[in-house]
Amino acid sequence: MKMRLFPFLITTALAFLLTGACQSTVFVDDTSDSDEQQCAPQGTSPLVCENFESPVLPSSTQIRNGDVRFAQDIVLDGRSSLLCETDSVESFAFVSRSFTPITQGTIFFRVHIFIPQSTITGTTKVLNLTSYQSVDLEAVQSIDVNFSIARRVEIYQHGNQERYQSISNMVPENRWFCLSGSYTISEAAAETSISIDDSLAVSTIASAEAVVIGGVSEFRFGIGWTEQGQDTAVFYMDNVLVDTVPVDCATPDSN
């Protein structure tokens, strides 16, 4: 996986050989004007699929003391990535995607992220699983995924306000990495699992008081909130995928 500083054009659907235990996966044209199926295997119907090759920013972009825009200087694959940045504490710059509520079963997700060196100075929310039925994250008992000082991965449960952290130095800097995970939900219990480059970072189970009320129907990614010394934040993102079947860290071969 490499940082790429130039556009990369793909004119036909390609088969990419994945590393490790991943299998060969066919992706569709990465240069079309629509993000439909650009980051998912052919024949699948993901809940969310964003590769940031469309000429317009995704809808439902929310900003406070920051910016969300396309970037061409640091790109995983294709022509552009999504750049989210904020310039003060208690700020946000993120994109949200809604879908039919999932009340039973497991939601799987994957986001590729690039964080410039030495920019993790506090706590930043990077992902949020919630319900579009309410803007109050506490009321619907949302689940946050944060990066905190000492480059820890953190799960925060709004329902019972509990935090679970990984060991230090789990979050890479100055290179692309894969943040993936799953959220299993029922009426009585939930389980969240987060991995970095396919290595488990942190997981937790929760009883009913920390289950997303009404099911998960919204996925937010970017800079969801900055606190505890994170005065500025810069995240590049690419290949965002959410589905009800397992997803992996598959990326096009950059050689």
C-alpha positions in Angstrom: 0.0 0.0 0.0 1.6 3.3 -1.1 1.0 7.0 -0.8 0.3 8.1 -4.4 1.0 11.7 -5.5 -0.5 11.4 -9.0 -3.9 10.5 -10.6 -4.4 6.9 -11.4 -6.9 6.2 -14.3 -8.6 2.8 -14.6 -10.7 2.4 -17.8 -12.1 -1.1 -17.3 -13.0 -3.4 -14.4 -9.9 -5.0 -13.1 -9.1 -8.0 -11.0 -6.8 -7.1 -8.1 -4.6 -9.6 -6.2 -4.9 -8.9 -2.5 -2.2 -9.5 0.0 -2.3 -11.9 3.0 -5.4 -14.1 3.4 -7.5 -11.9 1.1 -8.7 -13.4 -2.2 -8.7 -11.9 -5.7 -11.6 -9.4 -5.9 -13.0 -7.6 -9.0 -13.7 -3.9 -8.6 -15.6 -1.8 -11.1 -14.3 1.2 -13.1 -12.7 3.7 -10.6 -13.0 6.7 -12.9 -16.7 7.0 -13.4 -18.7 10.0 -12.2 -20.7 7.9 -9.8 -19.4 6.3 -6.6 -21.8 3.3 -7.0 -20.0 0.1 -6.5 -16.5 1.7 -6.9 -15.2 0.4 -3.6 -17.1 -2.9 -3.4 -16.9 -6.2 -5.2 -19.1 -6.6 -8.3 -22.5 -8.1 -7.7 -22.8 -6.8 -4.1 -25.3 -4.2 -2.8 -23.5 -2.4 0.1 -25.2 0.0 2.5 -22.5 2.6 1.9 -19.9 2.7 -0.8 -17.7 5.8 -1.3 -14.5 6.2 -3.3 -14.6 9.9 -3.8 -14.3 9.9 -7.6 -17.6 11.7 -8.2 -17.2 15.4 -9.3 -19.3 16.6 -6.4 -18.9 16.1 -2.6 -21.1 13.6 -0.9 -24.4 15.0 0.5 -25.0 15.3 4.2 -21.6 16.9 4.9 -21.5 18.7 8.3 -18.9 21.2 9.2 -18.0 23.3 12.3 -14.7 25.1 12.3 -13.3 23.0 9.6 -13.6 21.8 6.0 -14.4 18.8 3.9 -13.1 18.6 0.3 -11.5 16.4 -2.3 -7.7 16.0 -2.3 -5.3 14.9 -5.0 -2.0 15.1 -3.2 -2.5 12.0 -0.9 -4.6 9.3 -2.6 -5.0 5.6 -2.0 -6.2 4.8 -5.4 -8.1 6.6 -8.2 -7.9 10.3 -8.7 -8.9 11.7 -5.3 -9.5 11.1 -1.6 -11.7 12.9 0.9 -9.9 15.4 3.1 -11.5 16.3 6.5 -9.8 18.9 8.7 -10.6 21.1 11.6 -8.9 24.1 13.2 -10.0 24.1 16.8 -11.1 21.9 19.7 -14.8 20.8 19.8 -15.1 20.9 16.0 -16.3 18.5 13.3 -16.0 18.0 9.6 -17.7 14.7 8.5 -20.0 13.0 6.0 -23.0 10.9 6.9 -24.8 8.2 5.0 -28.3 6.8 5.8 -29.9 3.5 5.0 -32.8 1.3 6.1 -32.5 0.6 9.9 -30.6 -2.5 10.9 -32.1 -3.8 14.1 -30.9 -7.4 14.1 -27.7 -9.0 12.9 -24.2 -7.6 12.1 -23.1 -4.5 10.2 -19.5 -4.6 8.8 -17.5 -1.5 7.8 -14.2 -0.4 6.4 -12.5 2.9 5.9 -8.9 3.6 4.7 -7.3 6.5 6.5 -4.1 8.6 6.2 -3.1 10.8 9.2 -0.1 13.1 8.8 2.8 12.5 11.2 2.5 13.8 14.7 -1.0 15.3 14.4 -2.7 13.0 16.9 -2.6 15.3 20.0 -5.9 14.6 21.8 -9.1 12.6 21.0 -10.9 12.6 17.6 -14.0 10.8 16.7 -13.5 9.1 13.3 -16.6 6.9 12.9 -20.1 6.9 14.4 -22.9 4.3 14.1 -26.2 5.9 14.9 -29.9 6.4 14.0 -31.2 9.1 11.7 -34.3 9.3 13.8 -32.6 11.7 16.3 -29.8 14.3 16.2 -29.1 13.5 19.9 -26.4 10.8 20.0 -26.9 10.2 23.7 -30.7 9.7 23.2 -30.3 7.0 20.5 -27.3 5.4 22.3 -24.8 5.8 19.4 -21.5 4.1 19.1 -18.3 6.1 18.4 -14.9 5.0 17.2 -12.2 7.5 18.3 -8.4 7.9 18.0 -6.9 9.2 21.2 -3.6 10.4 22.6 -0.8 7.8 22.4 -2.5 6.6 19.2 -5.0 4.4 20.9 -8.2 3.1 19.3 -11.3 3.8 21.4 -14.9 2.7 21.4 -17.3 5.0 23.2 -20.8 3.9 24.0 -23.2 6.9 24.3 -25.9 4.7 26.0 -23.8 4.1 29.2 -21.0 6.6 28.5 -18.3 4.0 28.8 -15.0 4.0 26.9 -12.9 1.1 25.9 -9.3 1.6 24.7 -6.7 -0.4 22.8 -3.0 -0.4 23.8 -0.8 2.5 22.7 0.6 2.9 19.1 -2.2 1.0 17.3 -3.0 3.9 15.0 -0.4 4.4 12.2 0.7 7.8 11.0 2.0 9.1 7.6 0.8 6.1 5.7 -2.5 4.6 4.6 -4.1 2.0 6.9 -7.3 0.1 7.1 -9.8 0.7 9.9 -12.4 -2.0 9.9 -14.9 -3.4 12.3 -18.3 -4.8 13.0 -21.4 -4.0 15.1 -23.7 -6.8 16.1 -27.1 -5.7 17.3 -30.2 -7.2 18.9 -32.9 -5.8 21.2 -31.1 -6.9 24.3 -27.3 -6.7 23.5 -24.7 -5.4 21.2 -21.0 -6.1 20.4 -18.5 -3.8 18.7 -15.1 -4.9 17.3 -12.5 -2.6 15.7 -9.3 -3.7 13.8 -6.3 -1.9 12.3 -4.9 -3.5 9.2 -6.8 -6.7 10.1 -5.3 -6.8 13.7 -7.9 -6.6 16.4 -7.4 -3.3 18.4 -10.4 -3.2 20.8 -13.8 -4.8 21.3 -16.7 -4.6 23.7 -20.1 -6.0 24.5 -23.0 -4.1 25.8 -26.4 -4.8 27.4 -29.6 -3.0 26.4 -28.7 0.4 27.9 -26.0 0.8 25.2 -27.8 -0.7 22.1 -28.5 1.8 19.3 -32.2 2.5 19.7 -34.2 1.9 16.6 -31.3 0.1 14.9 -28.4 1.5 13.0 -29.5 3.6 10.1 -26.7 6.2 9.7 -22.9 5.8 9.3 -20.8 8.9 9.8 -17.1 9.2 8.9 -14.5 11.9 8.9 -13.8 14.1 11.9 -16.9 13.7 14.1 -15.6 15.6 17.1 -12.3 16.9 18.6 -11.6 17.1 22.3 -9.0 16.7 25.0 -6.2 18.6 23.3 -6.9 17.9 19.7 -6.8 21.6 18.6 -6.5 20.7 14.9 -7.1 17.5 13.0 -6.4 16.3 9.5 -7.7 13.0 8.1 -7.6 11.7 4.5 -10.1 9.0 3.7 -10.7 6.6 0.8 -12.7 3.4 0.0 -15.5 3.6 2.6 -17.6 0.5 2.6 -20.5 -0.6 4.9 -22.4 -3.8 4.4 -24.4 -6.6 6.1 -21.9 -9.2 4.9 -18.2 -9.3 5.9 -15.9 -6.8 4.2 -12.1 -6.9 4.1 -9.3 -4.4 3.6 -9.1 -5.1 -0.1 -7.4 -2.4 -2.1 -6.2 -2.2 -5.8 -2.6 -3.2 -6.3 -0.7 0.0 -6.4 2.4 -1.4 -8.2 
